[in-house]
């Protein structure tokens, strides 16, 4: 079972997203859709390159964002952003509503 306290920290505490408001925004965006989803992403990566036993380069990267998709009959509406904020998700919801019946 995933550690939900870590998930809540990444997606809600660190971004100031409110889980209940986010659920309402997504519910409204997908209200008349046949199917849909909100995909949240937060990924960290590190790499170290060695040359002849010496560190040649080192990098650390954080990627975050979301995708919101609605499917209605034969149409699909999709929007995404690298910003995890309520405002960005609201803008995305306007896009995906365009395919609703």
C-alpha positions as CSV (number, residue, x, y, z in Angstrom):
1,X,0.0,0.0,0.0
2,X,1.4,3.5,-0.9
3,X,2.5,5.9,1.7
4,X,-0.4,8.4,1.5
5,X,1.1,10.8,3.9
6,X,4.0,11.3,1.5
7,X,1.6,11.6,-1.4
8,X,-0.5,14.2,0.5
9,X,2.7,16.2,1.3
10,X,3.9,16.2,-2.3
11,X,0.6,17.0,-4.0
12,X,-1.2,19.0,-1.4
13,X,1.0,20.5,1.4
14,X,3.9,21.5,-0.8
15,X,1.7,23.0,-3.6
16,X,-1.1,24.5,-1.4
17,X,-3.7,22.5,-3.3
18,X,-6.8,21.8,-1.3
19,X,-7.9,18.2,-1.9
20,X,-11.6,18.9,-1.6
21,X,-11.5,22.0,-3.9
22,X,-9.5,20.0,-6.4
23,X,-12.0,17.2,-6.3
24,X,-14.9,19.6,-7.0
25,X,-13.0,21.2,-9.9
26,X,-12.3,17.8,-11.5
27,X,-15.9,16.6,-10.8
28,X,-17.3,19.6,-12.5
29,X,-14.9,19.3,-15.5
30,X,-15.9,15.6,-15.9
31,X,-19.6,16.0,-15.0
32,X,-21.1,15.1,-18.4
33,X,-18.1,13.1,-19.7
34,X,-18.3,9.4,-20.2
35,X,-14.8,8.9,-18.6
36,X,-11.9,11.0,-17.6
37,X,-9.0,11.3,-15.2
38,X,-6.6,13.7,-13.4
39,X,-3.0,12.5,-13.5
40,X,-0.6,14.1,-11.0
41,X,3.1,13.8,-11.5
42,X,6.1,14.6,-9.2
43,X,9.4,13.0,-10.1
44,X,12.9,13.5,-8.9
45,X,16.0,12.1,-10.6
46,X,19.7,12.2,-10.0
47,X,22.6,11.3,-12.3
48,X,26.3,11.1,-11.9
49,X,28.7,10.5,-14.8
50,X,32.2,9.2,-14.2
51,X,35.2,9.3,-16.5
52,X,38.3,7.4,-15.5
53,X,37.1,7.1,-11.9
54,X,36.4,10.9,-11.6
55,X,33.1,12.6,-11.4
56,X,32.6,14.2,-14.9
57,X,29.1,15.7,-14.2
58,X,26.3,15.5,-11.7
59,X,22.7,16.5,-12.1
60,X,19.5,16.6,-10.0
61,X,16.1,17.3,-11.6
62,X,12.5,17.7,-10.4
63,X,9.6,17.3,-12.8
64,X,6.1,18.1,-11.8
65,X,2.8,18.7,-13.4
66,X,-0.6,17.2,-14.3
67,X,-2.8,16.0,-17.1
68,X,-6.6,16.3,-17.2
69,X,-8.6,14.2,-19.7
70,X,-12.3,13.9,-20.5
71,X,-13.8,11.4,-22.9
72,X,-17.3,11.9,-24.3
73,X,-18.5,9.5,-27.0
74,X,-15.8,9.7,-29.8
75,X,-14.2,12.9,-28.5
76,X,-11.3,13.4,-26.1
77,X,-10.3,16.6,-24.5
78,X,-6.9,16.8,-22.8
79,X,-5.0,19.6,-21.1
80,X,-1.7,19.5,-19.1
81,X,0.7,21.9,-17.4
82,X,3.9,21.8,-15.5
83,X,2.5,24.0,-12.8
84,X,0.7,22.2,-9.9
85,X,-1.8,24.9,-8.8
86,X,-5.6,25.3,-8.5
87,X,-5.5,28.0,-11.1
88,X,-3.8,25.8,-13.7
89,X,-6.2,22.9,-13.1
90,X,-9.2,25.3,-13.4
91,X,-7.8,26.5,-16.8
92,X,-7.4,22.9,-17.9
93,X,-10.9,22.0,-16.8
94,X,-12.3,24.7,-19.2
95,X,-10.4,22.9,-22.1
96,X,-11.7,19.4,-21.3
97,X,-15.3,20.6,-20.8
98,X,-15.4,21.4,-24.5
99,X,-16.0,17.7,-25.3
100,X,-18.8,17.1,-22.9
101,X,-22.2,16.3,-24.4
